[in-house]
Amino acid sequence: MATMLLDSPKRRRTSSSESTGTMLSIAAFAIVVLICLAMLSPIVWTAVQTFSSRESPSTVAQCSTLNDDSWRLACYDKVVGRSLPQPAKGANAPLFIHPSR
């Protein structure tokens, strides 16, 4: 019985250090996986943006049939998804309300 009492703390320390080592290995693996995903995300993002922004040729062909230059350019901008240019000197500045005193 005395040998059982002496052996049990050693076993606990061994299993505790093994579980700590296992947890550190899992954490290191998770960090490596996250770093790899972070390195691949710009590639995936670019591919998604490239393929989602392509329009059907018939839409571009319809724009090319317009005779008026400004209407044709506006049509191309609409097909490509460009927004209208912002006005100069901050005409669309955010609203700032002074706090009441």
C-alpha positions, 0 to 999 in steps of 0.5 A: 500500500505504501508503494501505491501512494508513492507511485501515484503522484509520479504517474499524475505528473507524467500524465500531466506533463504528457497532456501539457505537451499534447496541448502545446502540440495541438496549439502549435498545429492550430497556429500553423493552420491559421497562418496558412489560411491567412496566406491563402485568403488573399488568393481566394479573395482575388479569385472570388472578386475576379469571377464575380465581377465579370459580366455577360458579353451581351451586356457589354455588347448592348453598351457598345451599341449606344451612340452617345458617348456619355451614355455609353460610358455610363453604361460601361461604368454600370456594367463594371460596377463603378460608383459615381465619383465623389464631389470635390472638397468633402460635399458628402462629409459626415454629419457631426452634431455637437453634444448638448452642454 
